[in-house]
Amino acid sequence: MMALPGGRHLDSITLPGQRLHLMQVDSVQRWMEDLKLMTECECMCVLQAKPISLEEDAQGDLILAGGPGPGDPLQLLLKRGWVISTELRRIGQKLAQDRWARVHSMSVRLTCHARSMVSEYSAVSRNSSKEMGQIEKLLMEKCSELSAVTERCLQVENEHVLKSMKACVSETLSMLGQHFGQLLELALTREVQTESCSVTELECSGRISAYCNLCLLGSSNSPVSASQALVRKIDASDNIYTTESTTGNLFSLTQEGAPLCRIIAKEGGVVALFKICRQDTFRCLYPQALRTLASICCVEEGVHQLEKVDGVLCLADILTDDSHSEATRAEAAAVVAQVTSPHLPVTQHLSSFMESMEEIVTALIKLCQEASSGEVFLLASAALANITFFDTMACEMLLQLNAIRVLLEACSDKQRVDTPYTRDQIVTILANMSVLEQCASDIIQENGVQLIMGMLSEKPRSGTPAEVAACERVQQKAAVTLARLSRDPDVAREAVRLSCMSRLIELCRSPSERNSSDAVLVACLAALRRLAGVCPEGLQDSDFQQLVQPRLVDSFLLCSNMEESFV
């Protein structure tokens, strides 16, 4: 998932799958709130008759400094959920390091936190049920099992026995985390269904659990679900200012993670937002509503709801209507990119998309051609990239629409294509289109081989992990595109003339040039072998014997284990 300007996240095929949490609260204020939850665990260690750990990482152990106020079950879930999920993550880290003493002490502390959450929530909530009771029982059983097995591991000295027990601990820890996630999501969903109080204001509450996230919509009487209340408010409101404010609040909730997006989708959020997008009186709110829809559709439930309300047809109408602003059409493109992402298994069931695909593809190419900013171009090209995976017919449509010329011309426009993330989308489209035989002649005509050659030298500017990964994808897909296009002898000869072979050899032999990426290495070896079949005289004997002549796996092993010489 990739962060874009304006607080959005784009879950595209070529952009990593992890959502970024936007901290919209002052950092010092956030630190002061979290400080209440961080203290030494001396009392718990004493109660368990264990010595206080002298390890340096013990200073960061977490314990709740105080319980929530009376009648505040959601606040309790948020605080306890954050602590327990943090403990689970830390236990996993210590287990990987075979630090059994820490694993056991943290398991004991985890059991205390889980027991406290169950008892405190039962005391303040009216939403307990038989189903919750069963999950609570399973959770506590797994906590006890984890404490017992880790204590036995402390007595074992045989490495082989300990290794087998480690697998058992890992499985127990995994099941414990699963039961905890089920309990937390069930409890939060039940709070979502609470209808007993009036809504006065939105309050974003504290740190969110890694398993399930929720913001609170509170009043002086009792808590109520933010998502349910906001969806109702959007659905019932005919006031543009109220709708704008409420939609903004709903968008903020979607940024808290996939679990909350699922709850919002189930509560009718997709239906309410498309209701806005079908009313001319709310045209100025279309971009905000569509941005929220893109966030909700990162989960299967959101896509299912979109299909039920003919959302694809609505998106096609917006994209093909030039009376809408560029911002509105760009946000519609973001929704298309989201619902066609191959990361979502439900996209293949979007039957309505096939009916509107030609209109959508045509509108997206036009948006790429007329984009006034890099962000607009990124959203439109990301949607096209995902559509080329969605159905092969899209590639033929793009070829007929002169998409290669549009995309390659954009590469020389710094206003539209200014980041490796955008070049990643472009080269994805080219790679998928390159399976068509007609594509090669268009590439040569537009000097595309030279641009692909330039993409083999993609370098990150900031050095951030996300940008480095994007550069790796650009290099890999550029090599894949070159290998596919080199079926045509004219493309292969042009590539050799532009010294593509020497660059491919450099990427194979120099790990730093490809950031030690195995994916880039395999793609470059394949492209090099395809070019060598057309022009073998462009290779030195050592390159031919090591990179072309052996089996691909042997060349891969040779290059992947190669260390650079700095002499």
C-alpha positions in Angstrom: 0.0 0.0 0.0 1.4 3.3 -0.8 0.9 6.7 0.8 -0.2 9.5 -1.5 -0.6 13.2 -0.9 -3.7 14.2 1.0 -3.6 11.2 3.4 -4.8 8.6 1.0 -3.4 5.1 0.5 -3.3 3.3 -2.8 -3.3 -0.5 -2.6 -2.0 -1.2 -6.1 -0.6 -4.5 -7.5 2.9 -3.0 -7.7 2.8 -1.1 -4.5 3.5 -3.0 -1.2 0.6 -4.4 0.8 1.1 -2.7 4.2 -1.2 0.3 5.2 0.4 3.3 6.9 -1.2 4.8 10.0 -1.6 8.6 9.8 -0.9 10.2 13.1 -3.0 13.4 13.0 -2.5 14.2 16.7 0.5 16.3 17.9 3.4 14.0 18.5 4.2 15.4 22.0 0.5 14.9 23.0 0.6 11.3 21.6 3.8 10.6 23.6 2.2 12.0 26.8 -0.8 9.7 26.4 1.3 6.7 25.7 3.6 7.4 28.7 0.8 6.5 31.0 0.9 2.9 29.7 4.7 2.4 30.0 6.3 1.5 33.3 8.4 -1.2 35.0 6.7 -4.5 35.6 8.1 -5.0 39.1 4.8 -5.8 40.8 4.0 -8.5 38.3 7.4 -10.0 38.5 7.2 -10.1 42.3 3.7 -11.7 42.3 5.0 -14.4 40.0 8.1 -15.0 42.3 10.4 -14.2 39.4 13.5 -12.0 39.6 13.3 -8.6 37.8 15.0 -8.9 34.5 18.3 -7.1 34.1 18.2 -7.3 30.3 18.4 -4.0 28.5 15.2 -4.6 26.5 13.2 -5.2 29.7 13.0 -1.5 30.2 10.4 -1.2 27.5 7.9 -3.7 29.0 4.3 -2.6 28.9 1.7 -2.6 31.6 -1.5 -0.5 32.0 -0.9 2.2 34.6 -4.6 2.4 35.3 -7.9 1.0 34.1 -10.4 3.0 32.1 -13.1 4.9 33.6 -16.5 3.4 34.6 -18.8 2.6 31.7 -16.0 2.9 29.0 -15.6 -0.6 27.4 -14.3 0.7 24.1 -11.5 2.6 25.8 -10.6 -0.5 27.7 -10.5 -2.6 24.5 -8.2 -0.1 22.8 -5.8 0.1 25.7 -5.7 -3.6 26.6 -5.7 -4.5 22.9 -2.7 -2.4 22.1 -0.7 -3.8 25.1 -1.6 -7.4 24.3 -0.8 -7.2 20.6 2.5 -5.5 21.4 3.3 -8.3 23.9 2.5 -11.0 21.2 4.8 -9.3 18.7 7.6 -9.1 21.3 7.2 -12.8 22.3 7.5 -13.7 18.7 10.7 -11.7 18.4 12.3 -13.3 21.5 11.2 -16.8 20.4 13.0 -16.3 17.1 16.1 -15.4 19.1 15.8 -18.4 21.4 15.7 -16.2 24.4 13.6 -18.6 26.5 13.8 -16.8 29.8 12.3 -13.7 28.2 9.8 -15.7 26.3 8.5 -17.3 29.5 8.4 -14.1 31.6 6.6 -12.3 28.8 4.1 -15.2 28.4 3.3 -14.9 32.1 2.7 -11.2 31.8 0.6 -11.7 28.6 -1.6 -14.1 30.6 -2.2 -11.4 33.2 -3.1 -8.8 30.6 -5.5 -11.1 28.9 -7.2 -12.1 32.2 -7.5 -8.4 33.1 -9.0 -7.5 29.8 -11.6 -10.3 30.0 -12.7 -9.5 33.6 -12.7 -5.8 33.2 -14.6 -5.8 29.9 -17.2 -8.2 31.3 -17.7 -5.9 34.3 -18.3 -2.7 32.2 -20.0 -4.0 29.0 -23.5 -5.1 28.4 -22.6 -6.8 25.2 -21.2 -10.1 26.5 -22.6 -13.3 24.9 -22.2 -17.0 24.9 -20.1 -16.8 21.8 -17.8 -14.3 23.5 -17.6 -16.5 26.5 -16.4 -19.4 24.4 -13.7 -17.4 22.8 -12.6 -15.9 26.1 -12.3 -19.5 27.5 -10.2 -20.6 24.5 -8.0 -17.5 24.8 -7.3 -18.1 28.5 -6.6 -21.8 27.9 -4.0 -20.9 25.2 -2.5 -18.4 27.6 -2.1 -21.0 30.3 -0.7 -23.5 27.7 1.8 -21.0 26.5 3.0 -20.2 30.0 3.3 -23.9 30.9 5.2 -25.0 27.7 7.6 -22.1 27.9 8.3 -23.0 31.5 9.2 -26.5 30.5 11.5 -25.2 27.8 13.6 -23.5 30.5 14.4 -27.0 31.9 15.4 -28.5 28.5 19.1 -28.5 27.5 19.0 -30.9 24.5 18.9 -28.7 21.4 17.0 -31.2 19.3 14.2 -31.5 21.9 14.2 -27.7 22.3 13.9 -27.3 18.6 10.8 -29.5 18.4 9.3 -27.6 21.4 10.0 -24.3 19.7 7.6 -25.4 16.9 5.0 -26.2 19.5 5.4 -22.8 21.2 5.2 -21.0 17.9 1.9 -22.9 17.0 0.5 -22.1 20.5 1.4 -18.4 20.1 -0.2 -18.3 16.7 -3.5 -19.8 18.0 -3.4 -17.4 20.9 -3.1 -14.5 18.6 -5.9 -15.8 16.5 -8.3 -16.2 19.5 -7.3 -12.7 20.7 -8.1 -11.2 17.3 -11.4 -13.0 17.2 -12.4 -11.8 20.6 -11.4 -8.3 20.0 -13.1 -8.0 16.7 -16.3 -9.6 18.0 -16.3 -7.2 21.0 -15.8 -4.2 18.8 -18.4 -5.4 16.3 -20.9 -5.7 19.2 -20.1 -2.2 20.3 -20.7 -1.1 16.7 -24.2 -2.5 16.9 -25.0 -0.6 20.1 -27.9 1.8 19.5 -28.7 3.1 23.0 -27.3 6.6 23.0 -27.3 9.8 21.0 -24.2 11.0 19.1 -22.6 14.3 19.9 -19.0 14.4 18.6 -16.2 12.3 17.2 -13.2 11.6 19.4 -10.2 9.6 18.0 -9.0 7.5 20.8 -5.4 6.4 21.6 -3.3 3.7 20.1 -5.0 1.0 18.0 -4.5 -2.7 18.3 -2.6 -4.5 15.6 -5.5 -6.9 15.3 -8.5 -4.6 15.2 -8.8 -0.8 15.1 -11.6 1.5 16.2 -12.2 5.1 16.9 -14.8 6.2 19.4 -17.9 8.3 18.9 -18.9 9.2 22.4 -21.5 11.1 24.4 -21.9 11.8 28.0 -24.1 8.8 28.5 -22.5 5.8 26.9 -20.3 4.9 23.9 -21.6 4.2 20.4 -19.9 3.0 17.2 -18.3 5.7 15.2 -18.8 3.8 11.9 -22.4 3.0 12.4 -23.3 6.5 13.6 -21.4 8.2 10.7 -22.9 6.0 8.1 -26.4 6.7 9.4 -25.7 10.4 9.5 -24.4 10.4 5.9 -27.4 8.4 4.7 -30.0 10.7 6.4 -28.4 14.1 5.8 -29.4 16.4 3.0 -27.2 19.3 4.2 -24.0 19.7 2.2 -21.9 20.9 5.2 -23.0 18.2 7.5 -22.4 15.6 4.8 -18.9 17.0 4.1 -17.9 16.9 7.8 -19.3 13.4 8.3 -17.7 12.0 5.2 -14.3 13.4 6.4 -14.7 11.8 9.7 -15.6 8.5 8.1 -12.4 8.7 5.9 -10.4 9.2 9.1 -11.8 6.0 10.4 -10.9 4.1 7.3 -7.3 5.0 7.8 -7.2 3.0 11.0 -6.9 -0.4 9.2 -8.6 -3.2 7.4 -10.7 -4.5 10.3 -12.5 -1.2 10.7 -13.0 -1.0 6.9 -14.7 -4.3 7.1 -17.0 -3.1 9.8 -17.8 0.1 7.9 -18.6 -1.9 4.8 -20.9 -4.2 6.7 -22.7 -1.2 8.2 -23.6 0.2 4.8 -20.7 2.7 4.3 -20.3 1.8 0.6 -24.0 2.2 -0.1 -24.1 5.6 1.7 -21.1 7.0 -0.2 -22.4 5.9 -3.6 -25.7 7.6 -2.7 -23.6 10.9 -2.4 -22.0 10.2 -5.8 -25.3 9.8 -7.5 -26.7 13.2 -6.4 -25.8 16.3 -8.4 -26.4 18.5 -5.3 -23.3 16.9 -3.8 -21.0 17.1 -6.8 -18.4 19.1 -4.8 -18.2 16.2 -2.3 -17.6 13.6 -5.0 -13.7 13.6 -4.5 -14.0 13.1 -0.8 -16.6 10.4 -1.0 -14.6 8.6 -3.7 -11.4 8.8 -1.7 -13.3 7.2 1.3 -14.7 4.5 -1.0 -11.1 3.6 -2.2 -10.1 3.1 1.4 -13.1 0.9 2.2 -12.5 -1.2 -0.9 -9.2 -2.4 0.3 -11.2 -5.3 1.9 -13.3 -7.9 0.2 -16.5 -6.8 2.0 -16.1 -3.4 0.4 -15.7 -4.8 -3.1 -18.8 -7.0 -2.6 -20.9 -4.1 -1.5 -19.6 -2.0 -4.5 -20.7 -4.8 -6.9 -24.2 -5.0 -5.2 -24.9 -1.3 -5.7 -23.6 -1.2 -9.4 -20.7 0.9 -8.2 -18.6 0.1 -11.3 -21.3 1.7 -13.6 -21.3 4.8 -11.4 -17.5 5.0 -11.6 -17.6 4.6 -15.4 -20.2 7.4 -15.6 -17.9 9.7 -13.6 -14.8 8.9 -15.5 -16.4 9.4 -18.9 -18.1 12.7 -18.0 -15.9 15.6 -18.8 -18.1 18.0 -16.8 -16.6 16.5 -13.7 -13.4 18.1 -12.3 -10.0 16.4 -12.8 -9.9 15.8 -9.1 -13.2 13.9 -9.2 -12.1 11.7 -12.1 -8.7 11.0 -10.4 -10.4 9.8 -7.3 -12.7 7.6 -9.4 -9.5 6.2 -10.9 -8.2 5.5 -7.4 -11.3 3.4 -6.7 -10.9 1.5 -9.9 -7.3 0.8 -9.0 -8.3 -0.5 -5.6 -11.1 -2.8 -6.8 -9.0 -4.3 -9.6 -6.0 -5.0 -7.5 -4.9 -8.6 -7.9 -4.2 -8.7 -4.2 -8.0 -9.0 -3.7 -9.3 -12.5 -4.6 -12.8 -11.2 -5.3 -11.8 -9.0 -8.2 -12.3 -11.8 -10.8 -16.0 -11.8 -9.8 -16.6 -8.2 -10.8 -18.8 -9.2 -13.8 -20.1 -5.6 -14.1 -16.5 -4.4 -14.8 -16.3 -6.3 -18.0 -19.3 -4.5 -19.4 -17.8 -1.1 -18.7 -14.1 -1.9 -19.2 -13.7 -0.3 -22.7 -15.2 3.0 -21.5 -13.1 2.9 -18.3 -9.9 2.2 -20.1 -10.5 4.9 -22.7 -11.3 7.4 -20.0 -8.2 6.5 -18.0 -5.8 6.9 -21.0 -7.4 10.3 -21.6 -6.8 11.2 -18.0 -3.2 10.2 -18.2 -2.7 12.3 -21.3 -4.3 15.4 -19.8 -3.1 15.0 -16.2 -2.0 18.3 -14.7 0.0 16.7 -11.8 2.0 13.6 -10.9 -0.6 12.5 -8.4 -3.4 12.4 -11.0 -1.2 10.5 -13.5 -0.2 8.0 -10.8 -3.8 7.2 -9.9 -4.8 6.8 -13.6 -1.8 4.7 -14.6 -2.1 2.5 -11.4 -5.7 1.8 -12.4 -4.6 0.9 -16.0 -1.8 -1.3 -14.6 -4.2 -3.3 -12.5 -6.7 -3.6 -15.3 -4.0 -5.2 -17.6 -3.7 -7.9 -15.0 -7.5 -8.1 -14.7 -8.1 -9.1 -18.3 -5.9 -9.5 -21.3 -8.4 -7.7 -23.6 -7.4 -4.5 -21.8 -3.9 -4.8 -23.5 -5.5 -5.0 -26.9 -7.7 -2.0 -26.1 -4.7 0.0 -24.9 -2.8 -0.8 -28.1 -5.7 0.5 -30.2 -5.8 3.7 -28.1 -2.1 4.5 -28.8 -1.4 4.0 -25.1 2.3 3.3 -25.7 2.8 6.7 -27.2 0.9 8.4 -24.4 2.8 6.6 -21.7 6.3 7.1 -23.3 5.6 10.8 -23.9 4.7 11.2 -20.3 8.0 9.7 -19.2 9.8 12.8 -20.5 7.3 15.1 -18.7 8.6 15.7 -15.1 5.4 17.3 -14.1 3.5 14.0 -14.6 6.2 11.3 -14.1 8.5 12.3 -11.3 8.8 9.3 -9.0 9.8 5.6 -9.3 6.3 4.8 -8.1 4.8 6.3 -11.3 7.5 4.7 -13.6 6.6 1.4 -11.8 3.0 1.7 -13.1 4.2 2.6 -16.6 6.6 -0.3 -17.0 4.0 -2.7 -15.6 1.6 -1.7 -18.4 4.4 -2.0 -21.0 5.4 -5.4 -19.6 1.9 -6.7 -19.9 1.3 -5.2 -23.3 4.6 -6.6 -24.6 3.1 -10.1 -25.0 1.3 -8.7 -28.0 3.2 -9.0 -31.3 2.1 -5.6 -32.6 3.6 -3.9 -29.5 7.2 -4.2 -30.7 6.8 -1.9 -33.7 5.1 0.7 -31.6 7.9 0.6 -29.0 10.5 1.1 -31.7 8.6 3.9 -33.4 8.3 5.8 -30.1 12.0 5.2 -29.1 10.7 3.0 -26.3 13.8 0.8 -26.1 15.9 3.7 -25.0 13.4 4.6 -22.2 13.3 1.0 -21.1 17.1 1.0 -21.0 16.9 4.1 -18.8 14.6 2.2 -16.4 17.3 -0.4 -15.9 19.3 2.3 -14.2 16.5 3.4 -11.8 17.9 4.7 -8.5 16.2 5.8 -5.3 16.6 9.5 -4.3 15.6 9.3 -0.6 16.8 5.7 0.2 13.5 4.9 2.0 12.6 1.2 2.0 9.4 1.9 -0.1 11.3 3.9 -2.7 14.1 1.3 -2.9 11.5 -1.4 -3.4 9.8 0.6 -6.1 13.2 1.0 -7.9 13.7 -2.7 -7.8 10.3 -3.3 -9.3 11.1 -0.8 -12.1 14.4 -2.6 -12.9 12.8 -6.1 -12.8 9.9 -5.2 -15.0 12.1 -3.2 -17.5 14.2 -6.4 -17.9 11.0 -8.5 -18.3 9.7 -6.1 -20.9 13.0 -6.1 -22.8 13.1 -9.9 -22.8 9.5 -10.2 -24.2 10.0 -7.5 -26.8 13.3 -9.1 -28.0 11.3 -11.8 -29.7 11.3 -9.2 -32.5 14.8 -9.1 -34.1 14.5 -5.4 -34.7 14.0 -4.7 -31.0 16.8 -7.0 -30.0 19.2 -5.2 -32.4 18.1 -1.8 -31.2 18.7 -3.0 -27.6 22.2 -4.2 -28.4 23.0 -0.9 -30.2 22.0 1.0 -27.1 24.4 -1.1 -24.9 21.6 -2.9 -23.1 23.7 -6.0 -22.8 26.4 -4.3 -20.9 23.9 -2.8 -18.5 22.3 -6.2 -18.0 25.7 -7.8 -17.3 26.4 -5.1 -14.8 23.1 -5.7 -13.0 23.9 -9.5 -12.9 27.4 -9.1 -11.6 27.1 -6.2 -9.2 24.7 -6.8 -6.3 24.7 -3.2 -5.3 23.4 -2.1 -8.7 20.3 -4.2 -8.2 20.1 -3.8 -4.4 20.9 -7.5 -4.0 17.4 -8.3 -5.5 17.0 -11.9 -6.7 14.0 -10.9 -8.7 16.0 -8.3 -10.7 18.8 -10.8 -11.2 16.5 -13.5 -12.7 14.8 -11.0 -15.0 18.2 -9.6 -16.2 19.6 -13.1 -16.8 16.5 -14.0 -18.9 16.8 -10.7 -20.9 20.5 -11.2 -21.4 20.0 -14.7 -22.8 17.3 -13.5 -25.2 19.6 -10.8 -26.5 22.6 -13.2 -26.7 20.6 -15.4 -29.0 20.3 -12.6 -31.5 23.7 -11.0 -31.1 26.2 -13.4 -29.3 29.2 -11.4 -30.6 28.3 -8.6 -28.1 29.4 -10.8 -25.2 32.9 -11.5 -23.9 33.8 -15.2 -23.5 33.7 -15.0 -19.6 30.2 -13.4 -19.7 28.9 -16.0 -22.2 30.4 -19.0 -20.2 29.0 -17.8 -16.8 25.8 -15.9 -17.6 24.4 -17.5 -20.9 25.8 -21.0 -21.5 25.0 -22.7 -18.1 21.5 -23.5 -16.9 19.7 -20.5 -15.6 19.7 -21.8 -12.1 23.5 -22.2 -12.2 24.0 -18.7 -13.5 21.7 -17.4 -10.8 23.5 -19.2 -8.0 26.8 -17.9 -9.3 25.7 -14.2 -9.4 23.6 -14.3 -6.2 26.7 -15.5 -4.2 29.0 -13.1 -5.9 30.7 -10.5 -3.6 31.8 -7.2 -5.0 35.5 -6.4 -4.9 36.5 -3.0 -3.6 40.2 -3.4 -4.4 
